[in-house]
Amino acid sequence: MLYVCFYLFITPQREISTEEIALISYVVFFTLALVIMFVLFFVMFQKRKNKMMLDNIKQQQEFDEELVKSQQEIQEETLKHVGRELHDNVGQLLVVATMQLNAVAKVAKEDVKSKINNASEALKETLTEVRALSKSLNSDVIFNLGFNATVKNEINRLNKMGLVTSVLDITGDKISFENKKDELILFRILQEFFSNTLKYAEAEHLNVSIDYQLDVLTISVEDDGNGFDMGTAEKGSGLINMEKRAELINAKFNLESQLEKGTKLSLVYPYRVI
């Protein structure tokens, strides 16, 4: 192309022949064709490169989701087994112990009967607690009870422990989950928050709000405990598990906390079908 321009510049006075015009046209056409081919090749290369990158990202996301699902399934099977053991084995042992104490109370002297009765009552309360705990661990029981009843059971269990005063507020018309596994995932998120409140927050009050709206279910959980600095605190396995579980069901997850001002969890779950 430069050669053609230079040739035209140094021969301004002479008439250009047909052959020269053809040669110039050929050079221009060839140069343009090379440029177009280069541009097309570059564009196709970039598209292919971007597609490969997107495919890799998608594959990694799918792998991460499958990994999280596998971990959740393993955890649920473990919790289910523990729940059954608590209900069937530990529960039965407590029942037998209570019956034996009652039998002893019938033949015991009056001065020790009150102590035996107190021990029997303590065993009965323990049995009630074990059965409530087994319900919260066993996913089959959760599916049968439903989301609302399961959360109520957990709130009652927390109140019986006497470590925190828990309040549950449910508003809106209940909508049955088409995908039952989502109920379980949401409950596990709440259960993780409850556990962290008991272990670390030193809270006096725990408030849970469940609001059934037309398109989404909004859940808010708040304690008045110690709180923590969101900027400096490291994410533990509990917080990571809550976030990953929320991602699995496309729920918006937001956790806020301030030192000496407690911690608040907000979940917005869009109803979905299988």
C-alpha positions as CSV (number, residue, x, y, z in Angstrom):
1,M,0.0,0.0,0.0
2,L,2.8,2.4,0.8
3,Y,4.5,1.4,-2.4
4,V,1.4,2.4,-4.4
5,C,1.1,5.8,-2.7
6,F,4.8,6.4,-3.3
7,Y,4.5,5.4,-7.0
8,L,1.6,7.8,-7.5
9,F,3.5,10.6,-5.8
10,I,6.6,10.4,-8.0
11,T,4.8,10.0,-11.3
12,P,2.2,12.9,-11.3
13,Q,2.7,14.0,-14.9
14,R,2.5,10.7,-16.7
15,E,-0.8,9.1,-17.6
16,I,-1.4,5.8,-15.7
17,S,-1.8,2.8,-18.0
18,T,-4.6,0.2,-17.7
19,E,-2.0,-2.4,-16.6
20,E,-0.8,-0.1,-13.8
21,I,-4.3,0.6,-12.6
22,A,-5.0,-3.1,-12.5
23,L,-1.7,-3.7,-10.6
24,I,-2.6,-1.0,-8.1
25,S,-6.2,-2.4,-7.7
26,Y,-4.7,-5.8,-7.1
27,V,-2.3,-4.6,-4.5
28,V,-5.0,-2.6,-2.8
29,F,-7.4,-5.6,-2.9
30,F,-4.7,-8.0,-1.6
31,T,-3.8,-5.6,1.2
32,L,-7.4,-5.1,2.3
33,A,-8.0,-8.9,2.1
34,L,-5.0,-9.5,4.4
35,V,-6.3,-6.9,6.8
36,I,-9.8,-8.3,6.8
37,M,-8.5,-11.8,7.3
38,F,-6.3,-10.7,10.1
39,V,-9.2,-8.9,11.8
40,L,-11.5,-11.9,11.3
41,F,-8.9,-14.2,12.7
42,F,-8.3,-12.0,15.7
43,V,-12.1,-11.7,16.4
44,M,-12.6,-15.5,16.0
45,F,-9.6,-16.1,18.3
46,Q,-10.9,-13.8,20.9
47,K,-14.4,-15.3,20.8
48,R,-13.0,-18.8,21.1
49,K,-10.7,-17.7,23.9
50,N,-13.6,-16.0,25.8
51,K,-15.8,-19.1,25.2
52,M,-13.2,-21.4,26.6
53,M,-12.8,-19.1,29.7
54,L,-16.6,-19.0,30.2
55,D,-16.8,-22.7,29.8
56,N,-14.0,-23.2,32.4
57,I,-15.7,-20.8,34.8
58,K,-19.0,-22.6,34.3
59,Q,-17.4,-26.0,34.8
60,Q,-15.7,-24.8,38.0
61,Q,-19.0,-23.4,39.3
62,E,-20.8,-26.7,38.5
63,F,-18.0,-28.6,40.2
64,D,-18.2,-26.3,43.3
65,E,-21.9,-26.7,43.4
66,E,-21.7,-30.5,43.1
67,L,-19.0,-30.6,45.8
68,V,-21.2,-28.5,48.2
69,K,-24.2,-30.7,47.5
70,S,-22.1,-33.8,48.2
71,Q,-20.9,-32.3,51.4
72,Q,-24.4,-31.3,52.4
73,E,-25.7,-34.9,51.7
74,I,-22.9,-36.4,53.8
75,Q,-23.7,-34.0,56.6
76,E,-27.4,-34.7,56.4
77,E,-26.8,-38.5,56.5
78,T,-24.6,-38.1,59.5
79,L,-27.1,-35.8,61.3
80,K,-29.9,-38.2,60.4
81,H,-27.9,-41.1,61.9
82,V,-27.2,-39.2,65.1
83,G,-30.8,-38.1,65.4
84,R,-32.0,-41.7,65.1
85,E,-29.4,-42.9,67.6
86,L,-30.6,-40.2,70.1
87,H,-34.2,-41.1,69.6
88,D,-33.9,-44.9,69.5
89,N,-30.9,-45.8,71.7
90,V,-30.3,-42.8,74.1
91,G,-34.0,-42.2,74.4
92,Q,-34.8,-45.8,75.2
93,L,-32.0,-45.8,77.9
94,L,-33.5,-42.7,79.5
95,V,-37.0,-44.3,79.5
96,V,-35.6,-47.4,81.2
97,A,-33.7,-45.3,83.7
98,T,-36.9,-43.4,84.5
99,M,-38.9,-46.6,85.0
100,Q,-36.2,-48.0,87.3
101,L,-36.2,-44.8,89.4
102,N,-40.0,-45.0,89.7
103,A,-39.7,-48.6,90.8
104,V,-37.1,-47.7,93.4
105,A,-39.2,-44.8,94.7
106,K,-42.0,-47.2,95.5
107,V,-39.9,-49.2,98.0
108,A,-37.6,-46.4,99.1
109,K,-37.8,-44.7,102.5
110,E,-39.6,-41.4,102.8
111,D,-36.5,-39.4,103.4
112,V,-35.0,-40.4,100.0
113,K,-38.2,-40.5,97.9
114,S,-38.0,-36.7,97.2
115,K,-34.5,-37.0,95.9
116,I,-35.5,-40.0,93.7
117,N,-38.5,-38.1,92.4
118,N,-36.3,-35.1,91.6
119,A,-33.9,-37.3,89.7
120,S,-36.8,-38.9,87.8
121,E,-38.1,-35.5,86.8
122,A,-34.6,-34.5,85.6
123,L,-34.5,-37.6,83.5
124,K,-37.9,-36.9,82.0
125,E,-36.8,-33.4,81.1
126,T,-33.6,-34.8,79.6
127,L,-35.7,-37.3,77.6
128,T,-37.9,-34.5,76.3
129,E,-34.8,-32.5,75.3
130,V,-33.2,-35.5,73.6
131,R,-36.3,-36.2,71.6
132,A,-36.6,-32.5,70.5
133,L,-32.9,-32.5,69.5
134,S,-33.3,-35.7,67.5
135,K,-36.2,-34.1,65.6
136,S,-34.0,-31.1,64.6
137,L,-31.2,-33.4,63.4
138,N,-33.2,-35.9,61.4
139,S,-34.1,-34.6,57.9
140,D,-37.0,-37.1,57.6
141,V,-38.7,-35.7,60.6
142,I,-38.1,-32.1,59.3
143,F,-39.8,-33.1,56.0
144,N,-42.7,-34.6,57.8
145,L,-43.2,-31.7,60.3
146,G,-42.7,-28.9,57.7
147,F,-40.6,-25.8,57.9
148,N,-42.7,-23.7,60.3
149,A,-43.2,-26.6,62.8
150,T,-39.5,-27.4,62.7
151,V,-38.4,-23.9,63.5
152,K,-41.0,-23.7,66.3
153,N,-39.6,-26.9,67.7
154,E,-36.1,-25.5,67.7
155,I,-37.2,-22.2,69.3
156,N,-39.0,-24.1,72.0
157,R,-35.8,-26.2,72.6
158,L,-33.7,-23.1,72.9
159,N,-36.1,-21.6,75.4
160,K,-36.1,-24.8,77.5
161,M,-32.3,-24.6,77.7
162,G,-32.7,-21.3,79.5
163,L,-29.6,-19.8,77.9
164,V,-31.4,-17.3,75.7
165,T,-35.0,-15.9,75.4
166,S,-36.2,-16.8,71.9
167,V,-39.2,-15.3,70.1
168,L,-40.6,-16.5,66.7
169,D,-43.0,-14.4,64.6
170,I,-44.6,-15.9,61.5
171,T,-46.6,-13.7,59.2
172,G,-48.3,-14.1,55.8
173,D,-50.1,-17.1,54.3
174,K,-47.9,-20.2,54.4
175,I,-46.7,-21.4,51.1
176,S,-45.7,-25.0,50.8
177,F,-42.3,-25.6,49.3
178,E,-42.4,-27.5,46.0
179,N,-38.8,-28.4,46.6
180,K,-38.7,-30.0,50.1
181,K,-34.9,-29.9,50.2
182,D,-35.0,-26.1,50.3
183,E,-36.9,-26.3,53.6
184,L,-34.1,-28.3,55.1
185,I,-31.4,-26.0,53.7
186,L,-33.1,-22.9,55.1
187,F,-33.5,-24.6,58.5
188,R,-29.9,-25.6,58.6
189,I,-28.9,-22.0,58.0
190,L,-31.0,-20.9,60.9
191,Q,-29.7,-23.7,63.0
192,E,-26.1,-22.6,62.3
193,F,-27.0,-19.0,63.4
194,F,-28.7,-20.3,66.6
195,S,-25.6,-22.4,67.4
196,N,-23.2,-19.4,66.9
197,T,-25.4,-17.2,69.1
198,L,-25.3,-19.8,71.9
199,K,-21.6,-20.4,71.6
200,Y,-20.1,-17.0,71.0
201,A,-22.6,-14.1,71.3
202,E,-23.6,-14.3,75.0
203,A,-26.9,-12.9,73.9
204,E,-30.0,-12.6,76.1
205,H,-32.6,-12.4,73.3
206,L,-33.0,-14.0,70.0
207,N,-35.7,-12.8,67.6
208,V,-36.8,-14.8,64.5
209,S,-39.1,-13.4,61.9
210,I,-40.6,-15.4,59.0
211,D,-42.7,-13.6,56.4
212,Y,-44.4,-15.4,53.6
213,Q,-44.8,-12.9,50.7
214,L,-46.2,-13.4,47.3
215,D,-43.0,-14.3,45.4
216,V,-40.4,-14.6,48.2
217,L,-40.0,-15.8,51.7
218,T,-38.1,-13.4,53.9
219,I,-36.4,-14.5,57.1
220,S,-34.7,-12.3,59.7
221,V,-32.8,-13.5,62.7
222,E,-31.3,-11.1,65.2
223,D,-29.6,-11.4,68.6
224,D,-28.4,-8.8,71.1
225,G,-25.1,-10.4,71.8
226,N,-21.5,-9.3,71.6
227,G,-21.4,-9.0,67.8
228,F,-18.1,-8.8,65.9
229,D,-16.2,-6.6,63.5
230,M,-17.1,-7.6,60.0
231,G,-14.0,-6.0,58.6
232,T,-11.5,-7.9,60.6
233,A,-13.2,-11.1,61.5
234,E,-12.2,-14.2,59.6
235,K,-14.9,-16.3,58.1
236,G,-15.2,-19.6,60.0
237,S,-16.7,-22.8,58.6
238,G,-20.1,-21.9,60.1
239,L,-20.4,-18.7,58.2
240,I,-19.1,-20.3,55.0
241,N,-21.6,-23.1,55.3
242,M,-24.4,-20.7,55.7
243,E,-23.4,-18.7,52.6
244,K,-22.9,-21.9,50.5
245,R,-26.2,-23.3,51.5
246,A,-27.9,-20.0,50.5
247,E,-26.2,-20.1,47.1
248,L,-27.6,-23.6,46.5
249,I,-31.2,-22.4,46.7
250,N,-30.5,-18.9,45.1
251,A,-31.4,-17.1,48.3
252,K,-30.0,-13.7,49.0
253,F,-27.8,-13.9,52.1
254,N,-26.8,-10.9,54.2
255,L,-25.1,-10.9,57.6
256,E,-24.6,-7.8,59.6
257,S,-22.8,-7.4,62.9
258,Q,-21.2,-4.7,65.1
259,L,-19.3,-5.0,68.3
260,E,-21.6,-4.8,71.3
261,K,-24.6,-4.4,69.0
262,G,-25.4,-7.9,68.1
263,T,-25.7,-9.8,64.8
264,K,-28.5,-9.9,62.2
265,L,-29.1,-12.4,59.4
266,S,-31.4,-11.7,56.5
267,L,-32.5,-14.3,54.0
268,V,-34.7,-13.7,50.9
269,Y,-35.7,-17.0,49.3
270,P,-37.5,-17.0,45.9
271,Y,-40.0,-19.8,45.8
272,R,-38.9,-22.3,43.2
273,V,-40.2,-25.6,41.8
274,I,-38.3,-28.9,41.1
